[in-house]
Amino acid sequence: MFNLIFRWQEEVAKQAIKHALKALKKRHLVEEGAHAPAYIALSRPIISQGSEWKGKAEKLEVELQQCYKAQSRLSEQLVVEVAESRTLKAFLQEKETAMAELEKELTQTRDEYSQLKTDFEEKVRALELLLSEYKELKALLEQLTIRATNAEAENKRLDAELLNVANALYEDMTERLKASGLEKLAQEQVDGIVRRSEEGAEFFAESTVPSVCKDRINAHDGGCASIMFEYNSVVGGGGGQDRSIKIWNSSTGSLGHSLFGCLGSVLDLAITHDNRSIIAGSSSNNLFVWDVNLGHVHHTLTGHTEKVCAVDVSKVSSRHVVSSAYGRTIKVWDLQKGYCTNTIIFHSNCNALCFSTDGLTICSGHVDGNLRLWDIQTGKLLSEVSAHSLAITSLSLSLSRNGNVVLTSGRDNSHNLFDI
């Protein structure tokens, strides 16, 4: 557009110059025509035409001066128009340069826009793909949730049926025993109780129930949650809500030392069979491992998302630890590596657990009242038994002559013995 304007103005300036030159040429011809009578008159006798020549000469001189003035004005006008034309030409050149730069910027902007458009289209396609995958995963999750809900309902129904069957069998057995007069025999054959008349009674020592408290120890501020003894020792320890572990001498009742560093209340304690490390489950969702000799934490095991309610150490090796939390998870830890090696997830929270004597099996007591056995290596469920009608609150493992025996305690006000 600026090129057209410049060319039009340049053409106008050329036409003006041509017009001025034509005017000057015409004026020159007119002047020559005006001077012709003067030349003719000069050829006449000078004496007779002296006065006439003088008047004409003056008139011609005036006309010549006017012509010169007109020529001067036209020259000035021509110079002004040429200067304006040059100014316009320079202005148009600047505009052309600016237009070229703007066109270059416009081209770059178009290229950037094309690239951004391409990137945006790729992002939109990726987003659509992610949304599609999200919908598929959401649908799959809903299906799995429905299946899990149905499975849990089915498990509860089966548990209720099994409990009803067990109650019916128990009532039937009780009636038969009463009818046959074998009540005494029934008392002697209650599961898990070793009587003098039974095989293996020689391996169990007589014990008496103490009637007097030997020592009273003011242990913790806010309550004590867990206690334990060192192996083959009179030294015991306790953990409580004051986030500390206190080591006591049970013979003298004196405080040996305290272990600090736990970030929450101590909910359960365990000690390695070499008495070198104490492991505490905490309300801070972590496990803390203390070096008993040094008195400070040398491991913090993280991974649980809820309070750690139970912990135990392998009877075979001081390396493996198992813990359970309210997040329905059981975790196996390697103290040498310092991290979790296996995680077991189940639909019912685990309140208590312990290792078998060979260190290959985990025994766990759950809120649904079932006792479960797990393989420590694979995390697979090995066995399951309905131990209590209400939640299991604690487990204890003992070594009998015939194998591993687990004592369970539940909220149904009963204790049960199981040979695993």
C-alpha positions in Angstrom: 0.0 0.0 0.0 2.8 2.4 0.9 4.5 1.5 -2.4 1.4 2.6 -4.3 1.1 5.9 -2.4 4.8 6.6 -3.1 4.5 5.8 -6.8 1.4 8.0 -7.1 3.1 11.0 -5.3 6.2 10.5 -7.4 4.0 10.5 -10.6 2.2 13.7 -9.4 5.6 15.4 -8.8 6.8 14.4 -12.3 3.6 15.7 -13.9 4.0 19.0 -11.9 7.6 19.4 -13.1 6.6 18.7 -16.7 3.8 21.2 -16.4 6.1 23.8 -15.0 8.7 23.3 -17.8 5.9 23.6 -20.5 4.7 26.8 -18.8 8.2 28.2 -18.9 8.7 27.2 -22.6 5.4 28.7 -23.4 6.3 31.9 -21.6 9.6 32.0 -23.5 7.8 31.7 -26.8 5.4 34.4 -25.8 8.2 36.6 -24.8 9.9 35.9 -28.2 6.6 36.9 -29.9 6.4 40.0 -27.8 9.9 41.0 -28.7 9.4 40.4 -32.4 7.7 43.9 -33.0 10.7 45.4 -31.1 13.1 43.8 -33.6 10.9 45.1 -36.5 10.7 48.5 -35.1 14.4 48.7 -34.7 14.7 48.3 -38.4 12.8 51.5 -38.9 14.5 54.9 -38.9 15.6 55.7 -35.4 14.7 59.4 -35.5 11.1 58.8 -36.4 10.4 56.0 -34.0 12.5 57.1 -31.0 9.7 57.9 -28.7 7.7 54.8 -29.8 10.7 52.6 -29.2 11.3 54.0 -25.8 7.7 53.4 -24.7 7.7 49.9 -26.1 11.1 49.2 -24.6 9.9 50.2 -21.2 6.8 48.1 -21.6 8.8 45.2 -22.7 11.2 45.7 -19.8 8.3 45.6 -17.4 6.9 42.5 -19.0 10.4 40.9 -19.0 10.7 41.6 -15.2 7.3 40.0 -14.7 8.4 37.0 -16.6 11.5 36.7 -14.6 9.5 37.0 -11.4 7.0 34.4 -12.6 10.0 32.1 -13.6 11.5 32.7 -10.1 8.2 31.7 -8.4 7.9 28.6 -10.5 11.5 27.7 -9.8 10.9 28.1 -6.0 7.7 26.0 -6.3 9.6 23.4 -8.2 12.4 23.2 -5.6 9.8 22.9 -2.8 7.9 20.2 -4.6 11.2 18.3 -5.3 12.1 18.6 -1.6 8.7 17.4 -0.6 9.0 14.5 -3.1 12.3 13.5 -1.6 10.9 13.7 1.9 8.0 11.6 1.0 10.3 9.1 -0.7 12.5 8.8 2.4 9.3 8.5 4.6 8.0 5.8 2.3 11.3 4.0 2.4 11.2 4.0 6.2 7.6 2.7 6.1 8.7 0.0 3.6 11.5 -1.0 6.0 9.0 -1.1 8.9 6.6 -3.1 6.8 9.3 -5.6 6.0 10.1 -6.0 9.6 6.4 -6.4 10.5 6.0 -8.9 7.8 9.0 -10.8 9.1 7.6 -10.7 12.7 4.2 -11.8 11.3 5.8 -14.7 9.6 7.6 -15.7 12.8 4.3 -15.3 14.8 2.5 -17.5 12.3 5.2 -20.1 12.6 5.0 -20.0 16.4 1.2 -20.1 16.2 1.4 -23.2 14.0 3.8 -24.9 16.4 1.7 -24.0 19.4 -1.4 -25.2 17.6 0.3 -28.5 16.8 1.5 -28.9 20.5 -2.0 -28.0 21.7 -3.6 -30.6 19.5 -1.1 -33.2 20.8 -1.9 -32.2 24.4 -5.6 -32.5 23.7 -5.2 -35.9 22.2 -3.0 -37.0 25.2 -5.7 -35.6 27.5 -8.4 -37.4 25.7 -6.4 -40.6 26.0 -5.8 -40.0 29.7 -9.5 -39.3 30.3 -10.4 -42.5 28.4 -7.9 -44.5 30.6 -9.3 -42.8 33.7 -12.8 -43.8 32.8 -11.8 -47.3 32.2 -9.8 -47.5 35.5 -12.7 -45.9 37.3 -15.1 -48.5 35.9 -12.7 -51.3 36.8 -12.3 -49.8 40.3 -16.1 -49.7 40.7 -16.4 -53.3 39.6 -13.6 -54.4 42.0 -15.3 -52.4 44.8 -18.6 -54.1 44.1 -16.8 -57.5 44.1 -15.0 -56.7 47.3 -18.3 -55.6 49.0 -20.0 -58.7 47.8 -17.1 -60.9 48.9 -17.1 -59.2 52.4 -20.9 -59.7 52.7 -20.5 -63.3 51.6 -17.7 -63.9 54.1 -19.8 -62.4 56.9 -22.7 -64.6 55.9 -20.5 -67.7 55.8 -18.9 -66.8 59.1 -22.4 -66.4 60.6 -23.4 -69.8 59.2 -20.2 -71.4 60.5 -20.7 -69.9 63.9 -24.3 -71.1 64.0 -23.2 -74.6 63.0 -20.4 -74.6 65.6 -22.9 -73.4 68.3 -25.3 -76.1 67.3 -22.6 -78.7 67.4 -21.4 -77.5 70.8 -24.9 -77.5 72.2 -25.5 -81.0 70.8 -22.2 -82.2 72.3 -23.0 -80.7 75.7 -26.4 -82.4 75.8 -24.8 -85.7 74.9 -22.2 -85.4 77.5 -24.7 -84.5 80.2 -26.9 -87.4 79.1 -24.1 -89.9 79.3 -22.7 -88.6 82.6 -19.3 -87.7 81.1 -19.1 -84.1 82.4 -15.9 -84.9 84.2 -14.4 -86.3 81.1 -15.5 -83.2 79.1 -13.7 -81.0 81.6 -10.5 -83.0 81.3 -10.6 -82.9 77.5 -11.1 -79.1 77.0 -8.9 -78.0 74.1 -5.5 -76.6 75.1 -5.6 -77.5 78.8 -2.9 -80.0 79.9 -3.9 -82.0 83.0 -1.8 -84.3 85.1 -3.6 -87.4 83.7 -2.7 -86.4 80.1 0.4 -87.3 78.2 3.1 -84.6 78.5 2.0 -83.3 81.9 5.6 -84.0 83.2 6.9 -81.1 81.1 4.8 -78.5 82.9 5.7 -77.2 86.3 3.3 -76.3 89.1 2.5 -72.7 89.5 0.8 -70.7 92.1 -1.2 -67.5 91.8 0.6 -64.7 93.7 -1.3 -63.0 96.4 1.0 -60.1 97.2 2.5 -57.4 94.9 6.2 -57.6 95.0 7.0 -54.1 93.6 4.9 -51.2 92.4 6.6 -49.1 89.7 5.4 -45.7 88.6 6.3 -46.2 85.0 4.9 -43.6 82.6 3.0 -40.3 82.4 -0.4 -40.9 80.8 -0.5 -44.7 80.9 1.5 -47.7 79.9 0.5 -49.5 76.6 3.0 -52.4 76.4 5.6 -54.3 78.5 8.2 -57.0 77.8 11.1 -58.9 79.3 14.6 -59.4 77.9 15.4 -63.0 77.0 16.7 -65.0 80.0 16.9 -61.8 82.1 15.2 -60.0 85.0 15.3 -56.8 83.1 12.0 -55.6 81.6 10.8 -52.6 79.7 7.6 -50.7 79.2 6.3 -48.1 76.7 3.5 -45.5 77.1 1.9 -42.4 76.1 4.8 -40.2 77.2 6.7 -41.4 74.0 9.4 -43.1 76.1 10.6 -46.6 76.9 11.8 -47.3 80.4 14.1 -50.2 81.3 13.6 -51.7 84.8 15.2 -54.3 87.0 12.4 -56.5 88.2 14.5 -57.8 91.1 15.1 -54.4 92.7 12.3 -52.4 91.0 14.8 -49.7 90.1 14.8 -47.8 86.9 17.9 -48.6 84.7 17.6 -46.0 81.9 15.1 -44.5 79.5 15.0 -44.5 75.7 13.7 -41.4 73.9 13.1 -40.6 70.2 9.7 -42.0 69.5 7.4 -39.4 67.8 4.2 -40.8 69.2 2.7 -42.9 71.9 4.3 -46.4 72.2 1.5 -49.0 71.4 3.5 -52.2 71.4 7.1 -53.5 72.1 9.3 -56.3 71.0 13.0 -57.2 71.6 15.4 -59.2 69.5 16.5 -62.6 70.9 20.0 -61.3 71.4 18.6 -58.4 73.6 20.5 -55.8 71.5 17.5 -54.0 69.9 14.1 -52.9 71.0 11.4 -52.2 68.4 8.4 -50.1 69.2 5.1 -49.6 67.3 3.9 -46.0 67.5 0.8 -43.9 67.0 2.9 -41.8 64.6 2.5 -44.6 62.0 6.2 -45.6 62.3 8.3 -48.2 63.9 11.4 -47.1 65.9 14.4 -49.4 66.6 16.7 -48.6 69.5 20.2 -49.9 70.2 19.9 -51.0 73.8 23.6 -50.5 74.6 23.9 -47.1 72.9 20.5 -45.9 74.0 19.5 -44.1 70.8 17.3 -44.8 67.7 19.3 -46.4 64.8 16.4 -47.2 62.6 13.0 -45.6 61.8 10.8 -47.8 59.7 8.2 -45.9 57.6 5.5 -47.3 55.4 2.4 -47.7 57.4 -0.4 -45.1 56.9 -2.1 -45.7 60.2 -1.2 -46.3 63.9 1.1 -49.3 64.4 -0.7 -51.5 66.9 1.4 -54.7 67.0 5.0 -55.7 66.4 7.0 -58.9 66.8 10.6 -60.2 66.1 11.6 -63.5 64.6 12.6 -66.2 67.2 15.2 -67.5 64.7 16.9 -64.3 63.6 17.1 -60.8 65.0 16.9 -59.6 61.4 13.2 -59.9 60.6 10.4 -57.9 62.1 6.6 -58.0 61.4 4.1 -55.3 62.2 0.5 -54.5 61.8 -1.4 -51.2 61.6 -5.0 -50.0 61.6 -4.8 -49.5 57.9 -5.5 -53.2 57.4 -1.9 -53.9 56.5 0.8 -56.3 57.8 4.4 -55.5 56.9 7.6 -57.6 57.0 10.8 -55.7 57.6 14.5 -56.5 57.2 16.5 -54.7 60.0 19.8 -55.1 58.2 18.4 -53.5 55.0 16.2 -51.1 56.9 13.1 -51.3 54.7 9.9 -53.3 54.1 10.3 -56.6 52.2 6.7 -57.7 52.0 3.2 -56.1 52.6 0.0 -58.1 53.2 -3.3 -56.3 52.8 -6.5 -57.8 54.2 -10.1 -56.6 54.6 -10.0 -56.9 58.4 -7.7 -55.0 60.8 -5.1 -57.0 62.6 -5.0 -56.4 66.4 -2.2 -58.8 67.3 0.5 -60.9 65.7 3.5 -63.1 66.3 6.1 -65.2 64.5 6.1 -69.0 64.6 9.1 -70.7 66.2 10.7 -71.5 62.9 10.3 -67.8 61.7 8.6 -68.8 58.5 5.0 -68.2 59.5 3.1 -65.2 60.8 0.1 -65.7 63.1 -2.3 -62.8 63.1 -5.5 -62.1 65.1 -8.1 -59.9 63.5 -11.1 -57.7 64.3 -13.5 -60.2 62.6 -12.4 -62.8 65.2 -10.4 -65.0 62.9 -6.9 -66.4 63.4 -4.8 -66.4 60.2 -1.5 -67.9 59.2 0.7 -66.2 56.5 3.8 -67.3 54.6 6.5 -64.7 55.4 8.2 -65.1 52.0 5.3 -65.0 49.6 2.7 -63.2 51.8 0.1 -65.9 50.9 -2.6 -66.9 53.4 -1.8 -70.5 54.6 -4.7 -71.2 56.9 -7.6 -69.4 58.6 -9.8 -70.4 61.5 -12.7 -68.7 63.3 -11.3 -68.3 66.7 -13.7 -65.9 68.4 -17.2 -64.5 67.9 -15.8 -61.0 68.5 -12.5 -59.3 67.8 -9.2 -61.0 68.8 -7.3 -58.7 71.2 -4.0 -60.5 71.8 -1.9 -63.5 70.8 0.8 -65.5 72.6 3.0 -68.3 71.2 4.4 -71.1 73.3 6.5 -74.1 72.4 4.9 -77.4 73.4 6.2 -80.9 73.0 3.9 -81.5 70.0 4.6 -78.2 68.2 3.6 -74.6 68.1 0.7 -73.6 70.3 -1.0 -70.2 70.0 -3.1 -68.8 72.8 -5.7 -66.2 71.6 -7.8 -63.8 73.7 -10.9 -62.1 72.4 -13.6 -59.6 73.2 -16.1 -62.5 73.6 -14.5 -63.1 77.1 -12.8 -66.3 76.1 -9.2 -67.7 75.6 -8.6 -70.3 73.0 -5.6 -72.6 72.3 -4.6 -73.6 68.8 -2.0 -76.1 67.6 -0.5 -74.6 64.4 
